[in-house]
Amino acid sequence: LFLRFSLKSQPLLSLPEFQSVSTGTLVVKEPLNFWAGARVKPKDTNNSEPVYEPATGRVLCDMIPCGEEEVDEAIKSAHSAYLKWSKLSGMERARIMLEAARIIRVNACNVAGLKKIAKNGNIYTSYLRMVFLYSGQHIQLPGGSFAYTRREPLGVCVGIGAWNYPFQIAAWKSAPAMACGNAMVFKPSPMTPVTAVMLAEIYKEAGVPDGLFNVVQGGAETGGLLCHHPMVAKVSFTGSVPTGKKVMEMAAKGVKQVTLELGGKSPLIIFKDCELENAIKGALMANFLTQGEVCCNGTRVFVQREIMPQFLEEVVKRTKAIPVGDPMCEETRMSALISKPHMEKVLGFIKQAREQGAKVLCGGEQFLPNDPKLKDGYFVSPCVLDNCRDDMTCVKEEIFGPVMSVLSFDTEEEVLQRANNTTFGLASGVFTRDIARAHRVAANLQAGTCYINNYNVGPVEVPFGGYKMSGFGRENGQVTIEYYSQLKTVVVEMGDVESIF
C-alpha cells in the first residue's frame, strides 16, 4: 500500500505547472485519488478516461476510476479519522477549519485560475459560527427528573459532486459535514476531477486528521460502491434527477440518510410594474451565468404582455453584447460548455425549439472565438427564444445551457398556475414593485427558493434545496446542521423506578 502513495509530497497548488496557469497550458499528470492524507496512485489504469479542457478541447488529464478495494481503503481511512475528529470540541474543530478558509483565500488571490473560488472561504466562517448552535435541549420532567437531547455526528458521509461548480460543491458538502464532527469521502464528476484534490490538500495543510476528507475518482460504478458501502452513514448528491433516483434507491438498501440537490426548470416572473432595468439584469443573470450551466437558473421567463416588446428589445441587445471567450480573461462573461456531447445536446434543444415554433431572436449557434487556441472549444452563443409555449420541449426540460425561453402572460393567477406546472421545484423569481404581490407570489410558487427583485443570489448563510423532483434536504444555512447530525435523547430519573411488576 505504501508504494502506491505518490512519491511527490508537494500539494498540487505548489507544483510549477499550477503557477500562473493560462488557458491551454495546464497538463495534470499527478494521481488524483486522495486518502489517508496523500495522493494515491491508481491500482488499475486500464479504464482511464480523458478529461478535456472545455475552452480548447485539449486533454487536461486522465480520470482513472476507483475500484472496490480502493473505495474500501478510502472509507476505512475516513472512519479512522472520524473517530479522532468527532472527539474534538467545536472550538478545536473551528480553529482548524478557519485555517483552511485562510489557505483558500491566500491561494485564490495568488494562483491564476482560482480567483473565483475566494468566496468559498466564507463557507467555513459561516458554518463555524453555527458550530456553537450545535447543541441540545433540556426538558424538565416531573419529580425533579429531566431529559436532554444532544446532537451527534453521523460518521462517514459521502459527497457526490456535479461538474458545474466542482470546488464550491465539494466545499458546500464537506464544510458542514466536518463542522458537525463527520468525515467525508467525496467523488467529483468524472469531467472535473482536479479541484477536489486541491481542497483535500488544503484541509491537510490546515491540520485535519489524515483521512478526514478523501477523494475517489470515478463514474457511476464508483458512485454505486460508495452508496452501498456498509460504513457509510449518509450520501449527499448533486446532479440530475435520474441519477438522484438511483442514489436514493442504493442508499435505501442500507437505510442511509440522503440529501439530493437535483435539476430545475425554474420560472422567473416579470410583472409590468417592475423596475424594468433590474428585471432585465435579473433575467440575464438567471440564464447566462456560468454559460447557463446552473441548476437553479430561471430559464422560463414569464413577462407580462404589456412590457414584452421593451423587454425583448433590451434583452436581445444585451445578450448579443455578452463577451464569449477565454475563461481566464477578465473581460469574458461567458465561456465554453463542459463537453462536446453537452454542446451538441444544447444545440439539439435549440434546433428542436425552432421546429416546434419558437423564434430564435439571437444566438443559439456554435461560436468560434477570435483566439486561435480556442478553435476547438465547446462554445455556444447565448440564445433568446421568443414565441414559446408551455408544451414545448425547451420550456419543459432542463437544457443546462445559455438558452432563455420567454413566454407572455396576462394575470397573476394565470402565471402562477403555469409557473407551478412542472415536476421541478428548485428555484423561482419575481420582479415587481408591489410588495404585497411579491410576498403573495413567493408564497404560492412551489420551489425551494424564491428571489424577489433579484436572481441567482446565493449567500452561504441561507438554505438551498428543492421541492418536488428537484430533491430534498438543504445545503447551506443553519438548518444544514440537522442534515449532518443525529439527535439523541437522554432521560434521567432522579427518583425511584415505578414499575407495574
C-alpha positions as CSV (number, residue, x, y, z in Angstrom):
1,L,0.0,0.0,0.0
2,F,2.8,2.4,0.9
3,L,4.3,2.1,-2.6
4,R,1.1,3.3,-4.1
5,F,1.2,6.6,-2.4
6,S,2.5,9.4,-4.6
7,L,6.2,10.0,-4.2
8,K,5.7,13.7,-4.8
9,S,4.6,15.1,-1.4
10,Q,4.1,18.7,-2.7
11,P,0.5,19.8,-2.9
12,L,-0.9,20.4,-6.4
13,L,-1.1,24.1,-5.9
14,S,2.6,24.3,-5.1
15,L,3.8,22.5,-8.3
16,P,5.3,24.6,-11.0
17,E,2.6,23.7,-13.6
18,F,0.0,25.2,-11.4
19,Q,1.6,28.5,-11.1
20,S,0.4,31.3,-13.4
21,V,-1.9,28.9,-15.3
22,S,-3.4,30.2,-18.5
23,T,-5.9,28.6,-20.9
24,G,-4.4,25.8,-22.9
25,T,-1.2,25.3,-20.8
26,L,-2.0,23.0,-17.9
27,V,-1.5,19.3,-18.1
28,V,-2.1,17.3,-14.9
29,K,0.0,14.1,-14.6
30,E,-0.3,13.6,-10.8
31,P,-2.5,10.9,-9.2
32,L,-6.0,12.3,-8.5
33,N,-7.1,10.0,-5.7
34,F,-6.5,11.2,-2.2
35,W,-6.9,9.4,1.1
36,A,-5.0,8.8,4.4
37,G,-3.5,12.3,3.9
38,A,-1.8,11.7,0.5
39,R,-2.4,11.4,-3.2
40,V,-2.7,7.7,-4.1
41,K,-1.6,6.1,-7.3
42,P,-4.4,4.1,-9.0
43,K,-4.3,0.3,-8.9
44,D,-5.6,-0.2,-12.4
45,T,-5.1,2.3,-15.3
46,N,-6.8,0.2,-17.9
47,N,-10.1,2.1,-17.6
48,S,-8.8,5.6,-17.8
49,E,-10.9,8.3,-19.4
50,P,-9.5,11.6,-20.9
51,V,-10.7,14.8,-19.3
52,Y,-11.0,17.7,-21.7
53,E,-10.4,21.4,-21.2
54,P,-13.7,22.9,-22.4
55,A,-12.3,26.1,-23.9
56,T,-9.7,24.4,-26.1
57,G,-10.9,20.8,-26.5
58,R,-7.4,19.5,-25.5
59,V,-6.8,16.8,-22.9
60,L,-6.2,18.2,-19.5
61,C,-5.6,14.9,-17.6
62,D,-6.8,11.3,-17.4
63,M,-9.5,10.3,-14.9
64,I,-8.9,6.8,-13.6
65,P,-11.8,5.3,-11.7
66,C,-11.5,3.7,-8.3
67,G,-12.5,0.1,-7.9
68,E,-14.0,-1.7,-4.9
69,E,-10.7,-2.2,-3.0
70,E,-9.8,1.5,-3.4
71,V,-13.2,2.7,-2.3
72,D,-12.9,0.5,0.8
73,E,-9.5,1.9,1.6
74,A,-10.8,5.5,1.3
75,I,-13.8,4.8,3.5
76,K,-11.8,3.0,6.2
77,S,-9.3,5.8,6.2
78,A,-12.2,8.3,6.7
79,H,-13.7,6.2,9.5
80,S,-10.4,6.2,11.4
81,A,-10.1,10.0,11.1
82,Y,-13.7,10.4,12.2
83,L,-13.0,8.6,15.5
84,K,-10.4,11.2,16.3
85,W,-12.2,14.3,14.8
86,S,-15.5,13.6,16.4
87,K,-13.9,13.7,19.9
88,L,-12.7,17.3,19.4
89,S,-14.7,20.2,20.8
90,G,-16.4,22.6,18.4
91,M,-13.7,25.2,19.2
92,E,-10.9,22.8,18.3
93,R,-12.5,21.9,15.0
94,A,-13.3,25.6,14.3
95,R,-9.6,26.5,14.7
96,I,-8.5,24.0,12.1
97,M,-11.3,24.8,9.6
98,L,-10.7,28.6,9.9
99,E,-7.1,27.9,8.9
100,A,-8.5,26.0,5.8
101,A,-10.5,29.1,5.0
102,R,-7.4,31.3,5.3
103,I,-5.4,29.0,2.9
104,I,-8.3,29.0,0.4
105,R,-8.3,32.8,0.4
106,V,-4.5,33.0,0.0
107,N,-4.4,30.6,-2.9
108,A,-7.4,32.2,-4.5
109,C,-5.6,35.5,-4.6
110,N,-2.2,34.2,-5.7
111,V,-2.9,31.4,-8.2
112,A,-4.3,32.3,-11.7
113,G,-7.4,30.4,-12.4
114,L,-8.6,30.1,-8.8
115,K,-9.5,33.7,-8.2
116,K,-13.2,32.9,-8.5
117,I,-13.1,30.4,-5.5
118,A,-12.1,33.1,-2.9
119,K,-15.7,33.4,-1.7
120,N,-15.6,29.8,-0.7
121,G,-13.6,30.7,2.3
122,N,-16.7,32.4,3.6
123,I,-18.4,29.0,3.8
124,Y,-16.2,27.9,6.6
125,T,-16.7,31.1,8.6
126,S,-20.4,30.7,8.3
127,Y,-20.6,27.1,9.4
128,L,-18.2,27.6,12.2
129,R,-20.4,30.3,13.7
130,M,-23.1,27.6,13.6
131,V,-21.0,25.1,15.4
132,F,-21.9,26.9,18.6
133,L,-25.5,26.3,17.8
134,Y,-24.7,22.6,17.6
135,S,-26.4,22.0,20.9
136,G,-29.2,20.1,22.5
137,Q,-32.2,20.9,24.7
138,H,-33.0,20.5,28.4
139,I,-36.5,19.3,29.2
140,Q,-37.7,19.3,32.8
141,L,-39.8,16.3,33.9
142,P,-42.0,15.6,37.0
143,G,-40.3,14.9,40.3
144,G,-37.1,16.6,39.5
145,S,-36.2,14.2,36.7
146,F,-35.2,15.6,33.4
147,A,-34.2,14.8,29.8
148,Y,-31.9,16.4,27.4
149,T,-31.0,16.0,23.8
150,R,-27.6,16.1,22.2
151,R,-26.6,16.4,18.6
152,E,-24.0,13.8,17.5
153,P,-22.2,13.3,14.1
154,L,-23.3,10.6,11.7
155,G,-19.9,9.1,10.9
156,V,-18.6,8.8,7.3
157,C,-20.5,10.8,4.8
158,V,-20.3,10.5,1.1
159,G,-20.4,13.6,-1.2
160,I,-21.0,13.2,-4.9
161,G,-20.5,16.3,-6.9
162,A,-21.5,17.8,-10.2
163,W,-19.2,19.4,-12.8
164,N,-20.6,22.9,-12.9
165,Y,-19.2,24.1,-9.6
166,P,-16.7,21.5,-8.7
167,F,-14.7,23.3,-5.9
168,Q,-17.7,25.0,-4.5
169,I,-19.9,21.9,-4.3
170,A,-17.0,20.0,-2.5
171,A,-16.7,22.8,0.0
172,W,-20.5,23.2,0.4
173,K,-20.8,19.5,1.3
174,S,-17.6,19.0,3.3
175,A,-17.7,22.2,5.5
176,P,-20.9,21.5,7.3
177,A,-20.2,17.7,7.5
178,M,-16.8,18.3,9.1
179,A,-18.0,21.1,11.3
180,C,-20.5,18.6,12.8
181,G,-17.8,16.1,13.5
182,N,-18.1,13.8,10.5
183,A,-15.6,12.6,7.9
184,M,-16.3,12.8,4.1
185,V,-15.3,10.7,1.1
186,F,-16.0,12.9,-2.0
187,K,-16.4,11.8,-5.5
188,P,-16.2,14.6,-8.0
189,S,-17.7,14.5,-11.5
190,P,-15.5,12.5,-14.0
191,M,-15.3,15.7,-16.0
192,T,-13.9,17.8,-13.2
193,P,-11.6,15.6,-11.1
194,V,-8.8,18.1,-10.1
195,T,-10.1,20.8,-7.7
196,A,-11.5,18.4,-5.1
197,V,-7.9,17.1,-4.7
198,M,-6.7,20.7,-4.1
199,L,-9.4,21.1,-1.4
200,A,-8.2,17.8,0.2
201,E,-4.6,19.1,0.3
202,I,-5.8,22.4,1.8
203,Y,-7.5,20.5,4.6
204,K,-4.4,18.5,5.2
205,E,-2.3,21.7,5.4
206,A,-4.8,23.2,7.8
207,G,-4.3,20.3,10.2
208,V,-7.3,17.9,9.9
209,P,-6.6,14.3,10.7
210,D,-5.3,12.3,7.8
211,G,-8.3,10.7,6.1
212,L,-10.9,13.2,7.2
213,F,-11.6,14.4,3.7
214,N,-10.8,11.9,0.9
215,V,-11.3,12.0,-2.8
216,V,-12.1,9.0,-5.0
217,Q,-12.4,9.3,-8.8
218,G,-14.9,7.5,-11.0
219,G,-18.3,7.4,-12.6
220,A,-21.5,5.5,-11.9
221,E,-19.8,2.3,-10.8
222,T,-17.6,4.0,-8.2
223,G,-20.6,6.0,-7.0
224,G,-22.5,2.8,-6.5
225,L,-19.7,1.3,-4.5
226,L,-19.8,4.4,-2.2
227,C,-23.6,4.3,-1.8
228,H,-23.6,0.6,-0.9
229,H,-20.7,0.6,1.5
230,P,-21.8,-0.5,5.0
231,M,-19.6,2.0,6.8
232,V,-21.2,5.0,5.0
233,A,-23.9,6.8,7.1
234,K,-25.1,9.4,4.7
235,V,-24.9,10.3,1.0
236,S,-25.2,13.9,-0.3
237,F,-25.7,14.1,-4.1
238,T,-25.8,17.0,-6.5
239,G,-26.7,16.1,-10.1
240,S,-29.5,15.0,-12.4
241,V,-32.9,13.7,-11.4
242,P,-32.4,10.2,-13.0
243,T,-29.1,9.7,-11.2
244,G,-30.5,11.1,-7.9
245,K,-33.2,8.5,-8.0
246,K,-30.6,5.7,-8.4
247,V,-28.6,7.2,-5.5
248,M,-31.7,7.2,-3.3
249,E,-32.5,3.6,-4.2
250,M,-29.0,2.4,-3.4
251,A,-28.8,4.3,-0.1
252,A,-32.2,2.9,0.9
253,K,-30.9,-0.6,0.9
254,G,-28.6,0.4,3.8
255,V,-31.2,2.8,5.3
256,K,-28.7,5.7,4.9
257,Q,-29.6,9.3,5.1
258,V,-29.7,11.1,1.8
259,T,-29.7,14.7,0.6
260,L,-30.5,15.3,-3.1
261,E,-29.9,18.6,-4.9
262,L,-31.2,17.8,-8.4
263,G,-32.2,19.7,-11.5
264,G,-34.6,22.5,-12.2
265,K,-36.6,24.4,-14.8
266,S,-37.3,27.4,-12.7
267,P,-39.8,30.2,-13.5
268,L,-38.9,33.9,-13.4
269,I,-42.0,36.1,-13.4
270,I,-41.7,39.7,-14.5
271,F,-44.7,41.9,-13.9
272,K,-45.4,45.2,-15.8
273,D,-44.9,47.3,-12.7
274,C,-41.3,46.1,-12.2
275,E,-38.2,48.2,-12.3
276,L,-37.5,47.1,-15.9
277,E,-33.8,47.7,-15.8
278,N,-33.4,45.4,-12.8
279,A,-35.7,42.8,-14.3
280,I,-33.6,42.7,-17.5
281,K,-30.4,42.3,-15.5
282,G,-32.0,39.6,-13.4
283,A,-33.2,37.7,-16.5
284,L,-29.6,37.8,-17.9
285,M,-28.2,36.6,-14.6
286,A,-30.9,33.9,-14.4
287,N,-30.0,32.4,-17.8
288,F,-26.4,33.1,-18.8
289,L,-24.4,32.8,-15.6
290,T,-21.8,30.1,-16.0
291,Q,-22.9,29.5,-19.6
292,G,-26.4,28.6,-18.4
293,E,-24.9,25.5,-16.6
294,V,-26.6,26.3,-13.3
295,C,-29.3,24.0,-11.8
296,C,-31.4,26.9,-10.3
297,N,-31.4,29.1,-13.4
298,G,-34.7,30.9,-14.2
299,T,-34.9,29.6,-17.8
300,R,-38.7,30.0,-18.1
301,V,-39.0,33.8,-18.2
302,F,-42.7,34.9,-18.0
303,V,-43.1,38.5,-19.0
304,Q,-46.4,40.4,-18.6
305,R,-47.7,41.1,-22.1
306,E,-47.7,44.9,-21.8
307,I,-44.0,45.2,-21.4
308,M,-42.9,42.3,-23.6
309,P,-41.7,44.4,-26.6
310,Q,-39.4,46.6,-24.4
311,F,-38.2,43.7,-22.5
312,L,-37.2,41.6,-25.6
313,E,-35.6,44.5,-27.4
314,E,-33.3,45.3,-24.5
315,V,-32.6,41.6,-23.5
316,V,-31.6,40.8,-27.1
317,K,-29.4,43.8,-27.4
318,R,-27.5,42.9,-24.2
319,T,-27.4,39.2,-25.0
320,K,-25.7,39.9,-28.3
321,A,-23.1,42.0,-26.5
322,I,-22.1,39.3,-24.0
323,P,-18.3,38.7,-24.4
324,V,-17.8,35.0,-25.1
325,G,-14.3,33.5,-25.0
326,D,-11.3,32.6,-22.8
327,P,-12.4,31.9,-19.2
328,M,-9.2,33.3,-17.9
329,C,-9.7,36.8,-19.4
330,E,-11.2,39.3,-17.1
331,E,-13.5,40.7,-19.8
332,T,-15.0,37.4,-20.6
333,R,-18.6,36.9,-19.3
334,M,-19.4,33.5,-20.9
335,S,-17.1,30.7,-21.8
336,A,-17.3,27.1,-23.2
337,L,-19.8,24.4,-22.2
338,I,-18.4,21.4,-20.3
339,S,-18.0,19.0,-23.2
340,K,-18.6,18.4,-26.9
341,P,-21.5,16.0,-26.3
342,H,-23.2,18.5,-24.0
343,M,-22.7,21.3,-26.5
344,E,-24.3,19.1,-29.2
345,K,-27.2,18.4,-26.8
346,V,-27.8,22.1,-26.1
347,L,-27.7,22.8,-29.9
348,G,-30.2,20.0,-30.4
349,F,-32.6,21.6,-27.9
350,I,-32.4,24.9,-29.9
351,K,-33.0,23.1,-33.2
352,Q,-36.0,21.3,-31.7
353,A,-37.3,24.6,-30.4
354,R,-37.2,26.1,-33.9
355,E,-39.1,23.0,-35.2
356,Q,-41.7,23.4,-32.6
357,G,-42.4,27.0,-33.5
358,A,-40.1,29.0,-31.2
359,K,-38.4,32.1,-32.8
360,V,-34.6,32.5,-32.2
361,L,-34.1,36.2,-31.6
362,C,-30.3,35.8,-31.2
363,G,-27.5,33.3,-30.7
364,G,-28.1,29.6,-30.5
365,E,-25.2,28.6,-32.7
366,Q,-21.8,27.1,-32.2
367,F,-19.5,30.0,-31.6
368,L,-15.9,30.4,-32.8
369,P,-13.9,32.9,-30.7
370,N,-11.2,35.0,-32.4
371,D,-8.4,33.5,-30.4
372,P,-6.9,30.6,-32.4
373,K,-6.2,28.4,-29.3
374,L,-10.0,28.3,-28.7
375,K,-10.9,27.0,-32.2
376,D,-11.7,23.5,-30.8
377,G,-13.6,24.7,-27.7
378,Y,-17.2,24.0,-26.9
379,F,-18.7,27.4,-27.3
380,V,-22.4,28.3,-28.0
381,S,-23.6,31.8,-28.5
382,P,-26.2,32.9,-25.8
383,C,-29.7,32.4,-27.2
384,V,-33.1,34.1,-26.6
385,L,-36.2,32.2,-27.7
386,D,-39.5,34.0,-28.3
387,N,-42.9,32.7,-29.3
388,C,-42.6,29.9,-26.7
389,R,-45.4,27.8,-25.4
390,D,-45.7,25.8,-22.2
391,D,-45.9,22.5,-24.1
392,M,-42.6,23.0,-25.9
393,T,-39.6,20.8,-25.0
394,C,-37.4,23.9,-24.5
395,V,-39.9,25.1,-21.8
396,K,-40.4,21.7,-20.1
397,E,-37.0,20.2,-20.0
398,E,-33.7,21.3,-18.4
399,I,-31.3,22.4,-21.1
400,F,-28.4,23.4,-18.9
401,G,-27.0,25.8,-21.4
402,P,-27.3,29.5,-22.4
403,V,-30.9,29.4,-23.6
404,M,-33.6,31.8,-22.4
405,S,-37.2,30.8,-23.2
406,V,-39.5,33.8,-23.0
407,L,-43.3,33.5,-22.5
408,S,-46.0,36.1,-22.2
409,F,-48.8,36.2,-19.5
410,D,-51.7,38.4,-18.6
411,T,-52.7,37.8,-15.0
412,E,-51.1,36.8,-11.7
413,E,-53.4,33.8,-11.2
414,E,-52.7,32.5,-14.7
415,V,-48.9,32.8,-14.4
416,L,-48.8,31.1,-11.0
417,Q,-50.6,28.1,-12.4
418,R,-48.3,27.9,-15.4
419,A,-45.1,28.5,-13.3
420,N,-46.0,25.6,-11.0
421,N,-47.0,23.3,-13.8
422,T,-43.7,21.4,-13.7
423,T,-42.2,18.4,-12.0
424,F,-39.3,20.5,-10.8
425,G,-39.2,22.9,-7.9
426,L,-35.6,24.2,-7.2
427,A,-35.9,27.9,-7.6
428,S,-38.2,30.8,-8.8
429,G,-38.2,34.5,-9.0
430,V,-40.5,37.5,-9.3
431,F,-39.9,41.2,-10.3
432,T,-42.5,43.7,-9.1
433,R,-42.7,47.0,-7.2
434,D,-45.9,45.7,-5.4
435,I,-44.5,44.4,-2.1
436,A,-47.8,42.6,-1.3
437,R,-47.8,40.9,-4.6
438,A,-44.1,39.9,-4.3
439,H,-44.8,38.1,-1.0
440,R,-48.0,36.6,-2.2
441,V,-46.4,35.2,-5.4
442,A,-43.4,33.9,-3.3
443,A,-45.8,32.1,-1.0
444,N,-47.6,30.4,-3.9
445,L,-44.6,29.4,-6.0
446,Q,-43.7,25.7,-5.5
447,A,-40.0,26.0,-5.2
448,G,-37.3,25.7,-2.5
449,T,-36.0,29.3,-3.2
450,C,-37.8,32.4,-4.4
451,Y,-35.9,35.5,-5.4
452,I,-37.7,38.8,-5.1
453,N,-36.3,41.6,-7.4
454,N,-33.1,39.7,-8.0
455,Y,-31.9,36.3,-9.2
456,N,-29.1,33.8,-8.6
457,V,-28.0,35.3,-5.3
458,G,-26.6,32.5,-3.1
459,P,-25.2,33.6,0.2
460,V,-24.0,30.6,2.2
461,E,-26.0,31.8,5.2
462,V,-29.3,30.8,3.6
463,P,-30.6,27.3,2.9
464,F,-30.6,26.0,-0.6
465,G,-32.6,23.0,-1.9
466,G,-35.6,21.9,-3.9
467,Y,-39.3,20.9,-3.8
468,K,-40.8,18.0,-5.8
469,M,-38.3,16.2,-8.1
470,S,-35.7,18.8,-7.6
471,G,-34.7,16.9,-4.4
472,F,-34.9,17.2,-0.6
473,G,-32.7,18.2,2.2
474,R,-30.9,21.5,2.3
475,E,-27.3,22.8,1.8
476,N,-26.1,26.0,3.4
477,G,-27.6,27.9,6.3
478,Q,-28.1,26.9,9.9
479,V,-30.5,24.1,9.0
480,T,-27.7,22.1,7.3
481,I,-26.5,21.1,10.8
482,E,-29.7,18.9,11.0
483,Y,-28.7,17.0,7.9
484,Y,-25.2,16.2,9.0
485,S,-26.0,15.1,12.6
486,Q,-28.4,12.9,14.5
487,L,-30.4,13.6,17.6
488,K,-30.0,11.5,20.8
489,T,-32.5,11.8,23.7
490,V,-31.2,11.1,27.2
491,V,-33.8,10.6,30.0
492,V,-32.5,11.0,33.6
493,E,-34.5,9.6,36.5
494,M,-33.8,11.4,39.8
495,G,-36.1,9.2,42.0
496,D,-37.1,5.6,42.4
497,V,-38.3,3.5,39.5
498,E,-42.1,3.0,39.3
499,S,-42.9,-0.5,38.0
500,I,-46.0,-2.4,37.3
501,F,-44.1,-5.6,38.1
